[in-house]
Amino acid sequence: MSQLQPLSEPREVKLFRNNKSQAVRIPADFEMPGDRVNIYRDGDRLIIAPVRRKNILEVLARLDPLGPEDQFPDVDGTLLPARNIDL
């Protein structure tokens, strides 16, 4: 897990157009990991944050637990018997 970087001094950079979108060139010393970011508006400020990949435990922790109505049906023995297969 990466450590938080201390707040840096502001730097002025140029905005430019990329087709119909406005873009900003991020200086090398502000480089972010990965190839995608989230962007948020906070009043007149834009906040750019790296997209954090979730691990499987974080995904599972956000799931609602299964209730009684979500249980698998009872198996009553009517399944076909297993058969040997030559591989």
C-alpha positions in Angstrom: 0.0 0.0 0.0 1.4 3.4 -0.9 1.9 6.2 1.6 0.2 9.5 1.3 2.4 12.2 -0.1 2.6 15.6 1.8 0.8 18.5 0.2 3.0 20.1 -2.4 3.4 23.6 -3.5 0.9 24.6 -6.3 2.2 24.6 -9.9 0.7 26.4 -12.8 0.2 24.2 -15.9 -1.5 24.9 -19.2 -4.9 23.6 -20.2 -5.5 22.5 -23.8 -8.2 21.0 -26.0 -8.3 17.4 -27.0 -11.2 17.1 -29.5 -14.2 18.4 -27.5 -12.6 17.8 -24.1 -10.5 20.1 -22.0 -7.3 18.5 -20.8 -4.4 19.2 -18.5 -0.8 17.9 -18.9 0.3 16.5 -15.6 4.0 17.1 -14.9 6.2 14.1 -14.4 6.8 14.7 -10.7 3.0 14.6 -10.2 2.6 11.3 -12.1 -0.1 9.0 -10.9 -0.2 5.2 -10.9 -2.2 3.3 -13.5 -4.0 4.6 -16.6 -7.3 5.7 -15.1 -8.3 8.3 -12.5 -11.5 9.5 -10.8 -12.2 13.2 -11.0 -14.4 15.2 -8.5 -15.6 18.7 -8.4 -15.3 20.6 -5.0 -16.7 24.1 -5.6 -14.4 25.6 -8.2 -11.7 23.0 -7.7 -11.2 19.7 -9.5 -9.7 16.8 -7.6 -8.0 14.0 -9.5 -7.4 10.7 -7.7 -6.1 7.4 -8.9 -8.6 4.6 -9.4 -7.8 2.1 -6.6 -8.3 -1.6 -7.6 -10.4 -3.4 -5.0 -9.2 -6.7 -3.7 -11.6 -9.6 -3.4 -12.0 -9.2 0.4 -13.2 -5.6 -0.1 -15.7 -6.7 -2.7 -17.1 -9.5 -0.5 -17.3 -7.2 2.5 -19.7 -4.9 0.6 -22.1 -7.7 -0.3 -25.3 -8.2 1.6 -25.5 -11.5 3.5 -27.8 -14.1 2.1 -31.1 -14.5 3.8 -33.2 -17.7 4.2 -35.0 -17.0 0.9 -31.6 -17.1 -0.9 -30.7 -20.5 0.3 -30.1 -23.4 -2.2 -33.0 -25.8 -2.4 -32.9 -29.1 -0.5 -31.5 -32.0 -2.5 -33.7 -35.0 -2.3 -31.5 -37.7 -3.8 -33.0 -37.5 -7.3 -29.7 -36.4 -8.8 -28.2 -38.7 -11.5 -25.5 -41.0 -10.1 -21.9 -40.0 -10.9 -20.2 -42.0 -13.7 -16.6 -42.7 -14.4 -15.1 -40.9 -17.3 -11.8 -41.9 -19.0 -9.5 -38.9 -19.5 
